[in-house]
Amino acid sequence: MNHPSDVTEAPVRSQHTSASHLAMSRTRFVAWLLLLLLGVLLLLASLFDLLADARVGLPSDHQDAFRALAGMTWSSAQQSFPAMTHYITSLVLQP
């Protein structure tokens, strides 16, 4: 009933199963690592953008619109009208 070929196939089959399990485990690890890196990148990009806006007072993509409406640059307005720029900053950076 036990043929010699049955006995020799069992270790080969278990080695193949463990190798494929190991490859699947590594693939999952790499996938989770890439997702984690993507999440960290998105988080850091958002934080750096908020820090830059808080430091300057106005997002960089709003500065051209401010110049067109106010007739002066944001830095000139900060020096000439600090109360106004503080108010605009509080409106723009409000959650």
Phi and psi restraints in degrees (range 20) as a CNS / XPLOR table:
assign (resid 1 and name C) (resid 2 and name N)
       (resid 2 and name CA) (resid 2 and name C) 1.0 -85.8 20.0 2
assign (resid 2 and name N) (resid 2 and name CA)
       (resid 2 and name C) (resid 3 and name N) 1.0 110.1 20.0 2
assign (resid 2 and name C) (resid 3 and name N)
       (resid 3 and name CA) (resid 3 and name C) 1.0 -89.2 20.0 2
assign (resid 3 and name N) (resid 3 and name CA)
       (resid 3 and name C) (resid 4 and name N) 1.0 150.7 20.0 2
assign (resid 3 and name C) (resid 4 and name N)
       (resid 4 and name CA) (resid 4 and name C) 1.0 -59.1 20.0 2
assign (resid 4 and name N) (resid 4 and name CA)
       (resid 4 and name C) (resid 5 and name N) 1.0 -29.7 20.0 2
assign (resid 4 and name C) (resid 5 and name N)
       (resid 5 and name CA) (resid 5 and name C) 1.0 -70.1 20.0 2
assign (resid 5 and name N) (resid 5 and name CA)
       (resid 5 and name C) (resid 6 and name N) 1.0 -31.1 20.0 2
assign (resid 5 and name C) (resid 6 and name N)
       (resid 6 and name CA) (resid 6 and name C) 1.0 -66.1 20.0 2
assign (resid 6 and name N) (resid 6 and name CA)
       (resid 6 and name C) (resid 7 and name N) 1.0 -38.2 20.0 2
assign (resid 6 and name C) (resid 7 and name N)
       (resid 7 and name CA) (resid 7 and name C) 1.0 -70.6 20.0 2
assign (resid 7 and name N) (resid 7 and name CA)
       (resid 7 and name C) (resid 8 and name N) 1.0 -39.0 20.0 2
assign (resid 7 and name C) (resid 8 and name N)
       (resid 8 and name CA) (resid 8 and name C) 1.0 -77.1 20.0 2
assign (resid 8 and name N) (resid 8 and name CA)
       (resid 8 and name C) (resid 9 and name N) 1.0 -23.6 20.0 2
assign (resid 8 and name C) (resid 9 and name N)
       (resid 9 and name CA) (resid 9 and name C) 1.0 -75.7 20.0 2
assign (resid 9 and name N) (resid 9 and name CA)
       (resid 9 and name C) (resid 10 and name N) 1.0 -27.8 20.0 2
assign (resid 9 and name C) (resid 10 and name N)
       (resid 10 and name CA) (resid 10 and name C) 1.0 -61.0 20.0 2
assign (resid 10 and name N) (resid 10 and name CA)
       (resid 10 and name C) (resid 11 and name N) 1.0 -50.2 20.0 2
assign (resid 10 and name C) (resid 11 and name N)
       (resid 11 and name CA) (resid 11 and name C) 1.0 -65.2 20.0 2
assign (resid 11 and name N) (resid 11 and name CA)
       (resid 11 and name C) (resid 12 and name N) 1.0 -34.6 20.0 2
assign (resid 11 and name C) (resid 12 and name N)
       (resid 12 and name CA) (resid 12 and name C) 1.0 -65.6 20.0 2
assign (resid 12 and name N) (resid 12 and name CA)
       (resid 12 and name C) (resid 13 and name N) 1.0 -43.3 20.0 2
assign (resid 12 and name C) (resid 13 and name N)
       (resid 13 and name CA) (resid 13 and name C) 1.0 -63.7 20.0 2
assign (resid 13 and name N) (resid 13 and name CA)
       (resid 13 and name C) (resid 14 and name N) 1.0 -41.7 20.0 2
assign (resid 13 and name C) (resid 14 and name N)
       (resid 14 and name CA) (resid 14 and name C) 1.0 -69.5 20.0 2
assign (resid 14 and name N) (resid 14 and name CA)
       (resid 14 and name C) (resid 15 and name N) 1.0 -34.8 20.0 2
assign (resid 14 and name C) (resid 15 and name N)
       (resid 15 and name CA) (resid 15 and name C) 1.0 -66.4 20.0 2
assign (resid 15 and name N) (resid 15 and name CA)
       (resid 15 and name C) (resid 16 and name N) 1.0 -41.0 20.0 2
assign (resid 15 and name C) (resid 16 and name N)
       (resid 16 and name CA) (resid 16 and name C) 1.0 -65.0 20.0 2
assign (resid 16 and name N) (resid 16 and name CA)
       (resid 16 and name C) (resid 17 and name N) 1.0 -40.9 20.0 2
assign (resid 16 and name C) (resid 17 and name N)
       (resid 17 and name CA) (resid 17 and name C) 1.0 -65.5 20.0 2
assign (resid 17 and name N) (resid 17 and name CA)
       (resid 17 and name C) (resid 18 and name N) 1.0 -43.7 20.0 2
assign (resid 17 and name C) (resid 18 and name N)
       (resid 18 and name CA) (resid 18 and name C) 1.0 -69.1 20.0 2
assign (resid 18 and name N) (resid 18 and name CA)
       (resid 18 and name C) (resid 19 and name N) 1.0 -33.7 20.0 2
assign (resid 18 and name C) (resid 19 and name N)
       (resid 19 and name CA) (resid 19 and name C) 1.0 -67.6 20.0 2
assign (resid 19 and name N) (resid 19 and name CA)
       (resid 19 and name C) (resid 20 and name N) 1.0 -42.4 20.0 2
assign (resid 19 and name C) (resid 20 and name N)
       (resid 20 and name CA) (resid 20 and name C) 1.0 -69.6 20.0 2
assign (resid 20 and name N) (resid 20 and name CA)
       (resid 20 and name C) (resid 21 and name N) 1.0 -34.3 20.0 2
assign (resid 20 and name C) (resid 21 and name N)
       (resid 21 and name CA) (resid 21 and name C) 1.0 -65.1 20.0 2
assign (resid 21 and name N) (resid 21 and name CA)
       (resid 21 and name C) (resid 22 and name N) 1.0 -41.0 20.0 2
assign (resid 21 and name C) (resid 22 and name N)
       (resid 22 and name CA) (resid 22 and name C) 1.0 -65.1 20.0 2
assign (resid 22 and name N) (resid 22 and name CA)
       (resid 22 and name C) (resid 23 and name N) 1.0 -41.3 20.0 2
assign (resid 22 and name C) (resid 23 and name N)
       (resid 23 and name CA) (resid 23 and name C) 1.0 -64.6 20.0 2
assign (resid 23 and name N) (resid 23 and name CA)
       (resid 23 and name C) (resid 24 and name N) 1.0 -40.6 20.0 2
assign (resid 23 and name C) (resid 24 and name N)
       (resid 24 and name CA) (resid 24 and name C) 1.0 -65.8 20.0 2
assign (resid 24 and name N) (resid 24 and name CA)
       (resid 24 and name C) (resid 25 and name N) 1.0 -39.4 20.0 2
assign (resid 24 and name C) (resid 25 and name N)
       (resid 25 and name CA) (resid 25 and name C) 1.0 -64.0 20.0 2
assign (resid 25 and name N) (resid 25 and name CA)
       (resid 25 and name C) (resid 26 and name N) 1.0 -42.2 20.0 2
assign (resid 25 and name C) (resid 26 and name N)
       (resid 26 and name CA) (resid 26 and name C) 1.0 -65.5 20.0 2
assign (resid 26 and name N) (resid 26 and name CA)
       (resid 26 and name C) (resid 27 and name N) 1.0 -39.5 20.0 2
assign (resid 26 and name C) (resid 27 and name N)
       (resid 27 and name CA) (resid 27 and name C) 1.0 -62.9 20.0 2
assign (resid 27 and name N) (resid 27 and name CA)
       (resid 27 and name C) (resid 28 and name N) 1.0 -44.4 20.0 2
assign (resid 27 and name C) (resid 28 and name N)
       (resid 28 and name CA) (resid 28 and name C) 1.0 -62.8 20.0 2
assign (resid 28 and name N) (resid 28 and name CA)
       (resid 28 and name C) (resid 29 and name N) 1.0 -41.0 20.0 2
assign (resid 28 and name C) (resid 29 and name N)
       (resid 29 and name CA) (resid 29 and name C) 1.0 -61.2 20.0 2
assign (resid 29 and name N) (resid 29 and name CA)
       (resid 29 and name C) (resid 30 and name N) 1.0 -45.3 20.0 2
assign (resid 29 and name C) (resid 30 and name N)
       (resid 30 and name CA) (resid 30 and name C) 1.0 -64.4 20.0 2
assign (resid 30 and name N) (resid 30 and name CA)
       (resid 30 and name C) (resid 31 and name N) 1.0 -41.3 20.0 2
assign (resid 30 and name C) (resid 31 and name N)
       (resid 31 and name CA) (resid 31 and name C) 1.0 -62.7 20.0 2
assign (resid 31 and name N) (resid 31 and name CA)
       (resid 31 and name C) (resid 32 and name N) 1.0 -45.8 20.0 2
assign (resid 31 and name C) (resid 32 and name N)
       (resid 32 and name CA) (resid 32 and name C) 1.0 -65.2 20.0 2
assign (resid 32 and name N) (resid 32 and name CA)
       (resid 32 and name C) (resid 33 and name N) 1.0 -37.1 20.0 2
assign (resid 32 and name C) (resid 33 and name N)
       (resid 33 and name CA) (resid 33 and name C) 1.0 -64.2 20.0 2
assign (resid 33 and name N) (resid 33 and name CA)
       (resid 33 and name C) (resid 34 and name N) 1.0 -42.7 20.0 2
assign (resid 33 and name C) (resid 34 and name N)
       (resid 34 and name CA) (resid 34 and name C) 1.0 -65.4 20.0 2
assign (resid 34 and name N) (resid 34 and name CA)
       (resid 34 and name C) (resid 35 and name N) 1.0 -39.5 20.0 2
assign (resid 34 and name C) (resid 35 and name N)
       (resid 35 and name CA) (resid 35 and name C) 1.0 -64.4 20.0 2
assign (resid 35 and name N) (resid 35 and name CA)
       (resid 35 and name C) (resid 36 and name N) 1.0 -39.7 20.0 2
assign (resid 35 and name C) (resid 36 and name N)
       (resid 36 and name CA) (resid 36 and name C) 1.0 -63.7 20.0 2
assign (resid 36 and name N) (resid 36 and name CA)
       (resid 36 and name C) (resid 37 and name N) 1.0 -43.8 20.0 2
assign (resid 36 and name C) (resid 37 and name N)
       (resid 37 and name CA) (resid 37 and name C) 1.0 -63.7 20.0 2
assign (resid 37 and name N) (resid 37 and name CA)
       (resid 37 and name C) (resid 38 and name N) 1.0 -39.5 20.0 2
assign (resid 37 and name C) (resid 38 and name N)
       (resid 38 and name CA) (resid 38 and name C) 1.0 -63.3 20.0 2
assign (resid 38 and name N) (resid 38 and name CA)
       (resid 38 and name C) (resid 39 and name N) 1.0 -42.8 20.0 2
assign (resid 38 and name C) (resid 39 and name N)
       (resid 39 and name CA) (resid 39 and name C) 1.0 -62.7 20.0 2
assign (resid 39 and name N) (resid 39 and name CA)
       (resid 39 and name C) (resid 40 and name N) 1.0 -42.8 20.0 2
assign (resid 39 and name C) (resid 40 and name N)
       (resid 40 and name CA) (resid 40 and name C) 1.0 -64.5 20.0 2
assign (resid 40 and name N) (resid 40 and name CA)
       (resid 40 and name C) (resid 41 and name N) 1.0 -40.2 20.0 2
assign (resid 40 and name C) (resid 41 and name N)
       (resid 41 and name CA) (resid 41 and name C) 1.0 -61.6 20.0 2
assign (resid 41 and name N) (resid 41 and name CA)
       (resid 41 and name C) (resid 42 and name N) 1.0 -45.8 20.0 2
assign (resid 41 and name C) (resid 42 and name N)
       (resid 42 and name CA) (resid 42 and name C) 1.0 -64.2 20.0 2
assign (resid 42 and name N) (resid 42 and name CA)
       (resid 42 and name C) (resid 43 and name N) 1.0 -40.9 20.0 2
assign (resid 42 and name C) (resid 43 and name N)
       (resid 43 and name CA) (resid 43 and name C) 1.0 -64.2 20.0 2
assign (resid 43 and name N) (resid 43 and name CA)
       (resid 43 and name C) (resid 44 and name N) 1.0 -47.0 20.0 2
assign (resid 43 and name C) (resid 44 and name N)
       (resid 44 and name CA) (resid 44 and name C) 1.0 -66.2 20.0 2
assign (resid 44 and name N) (resid 44 and name CA)
       (resid 44 and name C) (resid 45 and name N) 1.0 -38.8 20.0 2
assign (resid 44 and name C) (resid 45 and name N)
       (resid 45 and name CA) (resid 45 and name C) 1.0 -62.2 20.0 2
assign (resid 45 and name N) (resid 45 and name CA)
       (resid 45 and name C) (resid 46 and name N) 1.0 -42.6 20.0 2
assign (resid 45 and name C) (resid 46 and name N)
       (resid 46 and name CA) (resid 46 and name C) 1.0 -64.8 20.0 2
assign (resid 46 and name N) (resid 46 and name CA)
       (resid 46 and name C) (resid 47 and name N) 1.0 -43.7 20.0 2
assign (resid 46 and name C) (resid 47 and name N)
       (resid 47 and name CA) (resid 47 and name C) 1.0 -64.6 20.0 2
assign (resid 47 and name N) (resid 47 and name CA)
       (resid 47 and name C) (resid 48 and name N) 1.0 -43.2 20.0 2
assign (resid 47 and name C) (resid 48 and name N)
       (resid 48 and name CA) (resid 48 and name C) 1.0 -65.6 20.0 2
assign (resid 48 and name N) (resid 48 and name CA)
       (resid 48 and name C) (resid 49 and name N) 1.0 -35.2 20.0 2
assign (resid 48 and name C) (resid 49 and name N)
       (resid 49 and name CA) (resid 49 and name C) 1.0 -65.9 20.0 2
assign (resid 49 and name N) (resid 49 and name CA)
       (resid 49 and name C) (resid 50 and name N) 1.0 -43.7 20.0 2
assign (resid 49 and name C) (resid 50 and name N)
       (resid 50 and name CA) (resid 50 and name C) 1.0 -64.7 20.0 2
assign (resid 50 and name N) (resid 50 and name CA)
       (resid 50 and name C) (resid 51 and name N) 1.0 -39.6 20.0 2
assign (resid 50 and name C) (resid 51 and name N)
       (resid 51 and name CA) (resid 51 and name C) 1.0 -64.4 20.0 2
assign (resid 51 and name N) (resid 51 and name CA)
       (resid 51 and name C) (resid 52 and name N) 1.0 -41.1 20.0 2
assign (resid 51 and name C) (resid 52 and name N)
       (resid 52 and name CA) (resid 52 and name C) 1.0 -65.1 20.0 2
assign (resid 52 and name N) (resid 52 and name CA)
       (resid 52 and name C) (resid 53 and name N) 1.0 -41.4 20.0 2
assign (resid 52 and name C) (resid 53 and name N)
       (resid 53 and name CA) (resid 53 and name C) 1.0 -64.4 20.0 2
assign (resid 53 and name N) (resid 53 and name CA)
       (resid 53 and name C) (resid 54 and name N) 1.0 -40.5 20.0 2
assign (resid 53 and name C) (resid 54 and name N)
       (resid 54 and name CA) (resid 54 and name C) 1.0 -68.1 20.0 2
assign (resid 54 and name N) (resid 54 and name CA)
       (resid 54 and name C) (resid 55 and name N) 1.0 -35.2 20.0 2
assign (resid 54 and name C) (resid 55 and name N)
       (resid 55 and name CA) (resid 55 and name C) 1.0 -71.7 20.0 2
assign (resid 55 and name N) (resid 55 and name CA)
       (resid 55 and name C) (resid 56 and name N) 1.0 -44.4 20.0 2
assign (resid 55 and name C) (resid 56 and name N)
       (resid 56 and name CA) (resid 56 and name C) 1.0 -83.2 20.0 2
assign (resid 56 and name N) (resid 56 and name CA)
       (resid 56 and name C) (resid 57 and name N) 1.0 -37.0 20.0 2
assign (resid 56 and name C) (resid 57 and name N)
       (resid 57 and name CA) (resid 57 and name C) 1.0 104.7 20.0 2
assign (resid 57 and name N) (resid 57 and name CA)
       (resid 57 and name C) (resid 58 and name N) 1.0 -17.1 20.0 2
assign (resid 57 and name C) (resid 58 and name N)
       (resid 58 and name CA) (resid 58 and name C) 1.0 -148.2 20.0 2
assign (resid 58 and name N) (resid 58 and name CA)
       (resid 58 and name C) (resid 59 and name N) 1.0 132.6 20.0 2
assign (resid 58 and name C) (resid 59 and name N)
       (resid 59 and name CA) (resid 59 and name C) 1.0 -57.2 20.0 2
assign (resid 59 and name N) (resid 59 and name CA)
       (resid 59 and name C) (resid 60 and name N) 1.0 147.4 20.0 2
assign (resid 59 and name C) (resid 60 and name N)
       (resid 60 and name CA) (resid 60 and name C) 1.0 -62.3 20.0 2
assign (resid 60 and name N) (resid 60 and name CA)
       (resid 60 and name C) (resid 61 and name N) 1.0 -30.7 20.0 2
assign (resid 60 and name C) (resid 61 and name N)
       (resid 61 and name CA) (resid 61 and name C) 1.0 -79.2 20.0 2
assign (resid 61 and name N) (resid 61 and name CA)
       (resid 61 and name C) (resid 62 and name N) 1.0 -6.8 20.0 2
assign (resid 61 and name C) (resid 62 and name N)
       (resid 62 and name CA) (resid 62 and name C) 1.0 -96.4 20.0 2
assign (resid 62 and name N) (resid 62 and name CA)
       (resid 62 and name C) (resid 63 and name N) 1.0 -11.8 20.0 2
assign (resid 62 and name C) (resid 63 and name N)
       (resid 63 and name CA) (resid 63 and name C) 1.0 -67.2 20.0 2
assign (resid 63 and name N) (resid 63 and name CA)
       (resid 63 and name C) (resid 64 and name N) 1.0 -36.1 20.0 2
assign (resid 63 and name C) (resid 64 and name N)
       (resid 64 and name CA) (resid 64 and name C) 1.0 -66.1 20.0 2
assign (resid 64 and name N) (resid 64 and name CA)
       (resid 64 and name C) (resid 65 and name N) 1.0 -40.1 20.0 2
assign (resid 64 and name C) (resid 65 and name N)
       (resid 65 and name CA) (resid 65 and name C) 1.0 -65.1 20.0 2
assign (resid 65 and name N) (resid 65 and name CA)
       (resid 65 and name C) (resid 66 and name N) 1.0 -39.6 20.0 2
assign (resid 65 and name C) (resid 66 and name N)
       (resid 66 and name CA) (resid 66 and name C) 1.0 -63.7 20.0 2
assign (resid 66 and name N) (resid 66 and name CA)
       (resid 66 and name C) (resid 67 and name N) 1.0 -43.7 20.0 2
assign (resid 66 and name C) (resid 67 and name N)
       (resid 67 and name CA) (resid 67 and name C) 1.0 -62.1 20.0 2
assign (resid 67 and name N) (resid 67 and name CA)
       (resid 67 and name C) (resid 68 and name N) 1.0 -40.3 20.0 2
assign (resid 67 and name C) (resid 68 and name N)
       (resid 68 and name CA) (resid 68 and name C) 1.0 -67.6 20.0 2
assign (resid 68 and name N) (resid 68 and name CA)
       (resid 68 and name C) (resid 69 and name N) 1.0 -38.0 20.0 2
assign (resid 68 and name C) (resid 69 and name N)
       (resid 69 and name CA) (resid 69 and name C) 1.0 -81.7 20.0 2
assign (resid 69 and name N) (resid 69 and name CA)
       (resid 69 and name C) (resid 70 and name N) 1.0 -41.7 20.0 2
assign (resid 69 and name C) (resid 70 and name N)
       (resid 70 and name CA) (resid 70 and name C) 1.0 -91.1 20.0 2
assign (resid 70 and name N) (resid 70 and name CA)
       (resid 70 and name C) (resid 71 and name N) 1.0 -21.5 20.0 2
assign (resid 70 and name C) (resid 71 and name N)
       (resid 71 and name CA) (resid 71 and name C) 1.0 79.2 20.0 2
assign (resid 71 and name N) (resid 71 and name CA)
       (resid 71 and name C) (resid 72 and name N) 1.0 14.3 20.0 2
assign (resid 71 and name C) (resid 72 and name N)
       (resid 72 and name CA) (resid 72 and name C) 1.0 -151.0 20.0 2
assign (resid 72 and name N) (resid 72 and name CA)
       (resid 72 and name C) (resid 73 and name N) 1.0 163.3 20.0 2
assign (resid 72 and name C) (resid 73 and name N)
       (resid 73 and name CA) (resid 73 and name C) 1.0 -77.6 20.0 2
assign (resid 73 and name N) (resid 73 and name CA)
       (resid 73 and name C) (resid 74 and name N) 1.0 163.8 20.0 2
assign (resid 73 and name C) (resid 74 and name N)
       (resid 74 and name CA) (resid 74 and name C) 1.0 -64.1 20.0 2
assign (resid 74 and name N) (resid 74 and name CA)
       (resid 74 and name C) (resid 75 and name N) 1.0 -41.7 20.0 2
assign (resid 74 and name C) (resid 75 and name N)
       (resid 75 and name CA) (resid 75 and name C) 1.0 -65.2 20.0 2
assign (resid 75 and name N) (resid 75 and name CA)
       (resid 75 and name C) (resid 76 and name N) 1.0 -36.7 20.0 2
assign (resid 75 and name C) (resid 76 and name N)
       (resid 76 and name CA) (resid 76 and name C) 1.0 -65.5 20.0 2
assign (resid 76 and name N) (resid 76 and name CA)
       (resid 76 and name C) (resid 77 and name N) 1.0 -40.6 20.0 2
assign (resid 76 and name C) (resid 77 and name N)
       (resid 77 and name CA) (resid 77 and name C) 1.0 -66.7 20.0 2
assign (resid 77 and name N) (resid 77 and name CA)
       (resid 77 and name C) (resid 78 and name N) 1.0 -35.5 20.0 2
assign (resid 77 and name C) (resid 78 and name N)
       (resid 78 and name CA) (resid 78 and name C) 1.0 -63.3 20.0 2
assign (resid 78 and name N) (resid 78 and name CA)
       (resid 78 and name C) (resid 79 and name N) 1.0 -37.4 20.0 2
assign (resid 78 and name C) (resid 79 and name N)
       (resid 79 and name CA) (resid 79 and name C) 1.0 -76.2 20.0 2
assign (resid 79 and name N) (resid 79 and name CA)
       (resid 79 and name C) (resid 80 and name N) 1.0 -39.6 20.0 2
assign (resid 79 and name C) (resid 80 and name N)
       (resid 80 and name CA) (resid 80 and name C) 1.0 -83.0 20.0 2
assign (resid 80 and name N) (resid 80 and name CA)
       (resid 80 and name C) (resid 81 and name N) 1.0 -39.1 20.0 2
assign (resid 80 and name C) (resid 81 and name N)
       (resid 81 and name CA) (resid 81 and name C) 1.0 -132.3 20.0 2
assign (resid 81 and name N) (resid 81 and name CA)
       (resid 81 and name C) (resid 82 and name N) 1.0 72.7 20.0 2
assign (resid 81 and name C) (resid 82 and name N)
       (resid 82 and name CA) (resid 82 and name C) 1.0 -63.8 20.0 2
assign (resid 82 and name N) (resid 82 and name CA)
       (resid 82 and name C) (resid 83 and name N) 1.0 -34.0 20.0 2
assign (resid 82 and name C) (resid 83 and name N)
       (resid 83 and name CA) (resid 83 and name C) 1.0 -66.6 20.0 2
assign (resid 83 and name N) (resid 83 and name CA)
       (resid 83 and name C) (resid 84 and name N) 1.0 -41.0 20.0 2
assign (resid 83 and name C) (resid 84 and name N)
       (resid 84 and name CA) (resid 84 and name C) 1.0 -64.9 20.0 2
assign (resid 84 and name N) (resid 84 and name CA)
       (resid 84 and name C) (resid 85 and name N) 1.0 -45.4 20.0 2
assign (resid 84 and name C) (resid 85 and name N)
       (resid 85 and name CA) (resid 85 and name C) 1.0 -67.9 20.0 2
assign (resid 85 and name N) (resid 85 and name CA)
       (resid 85 and name C) (resid 86 and name N) 1.0 -33.5 20.0 2
assign (resid 85 and name C) (resid 86 and name N)
       (resid 86 and name CA) (resid 86 and name C) 1.0 -63.8 20.0 2
assign (resid 86 and name N) (resid 86 and name CA)
       (resid 86 and name C) (resid 87 and name N) 1.0 -41.6 20.0 2
assign (resid 86 and name C) (resid 87 and name N)
       (resid 87 and name CA) (resid 87 and name C) 1.0 -64.6 20.0 2
assign (resid 87 and name N) (resid 87 and name CA)
       (resid 87 and name C) (resid 88 and name N) 1.0 -44.2 20.0 2
assign (resid 87 and name C) (resid 88 and name N)
       (resid 88 and name CA) (resid 88 and name C) 1.0 -63.9 20.0 2
assign (resid 88 and name N) (resid 88 and name CA)
       (resid 88 and name C) (resid 89 and name N) 1.0 -41.4 20.0 2
assign (resid 88 and name C) (resid 89 and name N)
       (resid 89 and name CA) (resid 89 and name C) 1.0 -61.7 20.0 2
assign (resid 89 and name N) (resid 89 and name CA)
       (resid 89 and name C) (resid 90 and name N) 1.0 -42.9 20.0 2
assign (resid 89 and name C) (resid 90 and name N)
       (resid 90 and name CA) (resid 90 and name C) 1.0 -65.6 20.0 2
assign (resid 90 and name N) (resid 90 and name CA)
       (resid 90 and name C) (resid 91 and name N) 1.0 -32.1 20.0 2
assign (resid 90 and name C) (resid 91 and name N)
       (resid 91 and name CA) (resid 91 and name C) 1.0 -72.4 20.0 2
assign (resid 91 and name N) (resid 91 and name CA)
       (resid 91 and name C) (resid 92 and name N) 1.0 -42.4 20.0 2
assign (resid 91 and name C) (resid 92 and name N)
       (resid 92 and name CA) (resid 92 and name C) 1.0 -72.0 20.0 2
assign (resid 92 and name N) (resid 92 and name CA)
       (resid 92 and name C) (resid 93 and name N) 1.0 -40.3 20.0 2
assign (resid 92 and name C) (resid 93 and name N)
       (resid 93 and name CA) (resid 93 and name C) 1.0 -90.6 20.0 2
assign (resid 93 and name N) (resid 93 and name CA)
       (resid 93 and name C) (resid 94 and name N) 1.0 6.5 20.0 2
assign (resid 93 and name C) (resid 94 and name N)
       (resid 94 and name CA) (resid 94 and name C) 1.0 -70.0 20.0 2
assign (resid 94 and name N) (resid 94 and name CA)
       (resid 94 and name C) (resid 95 and name N) 1.0 138.1 20.0 2
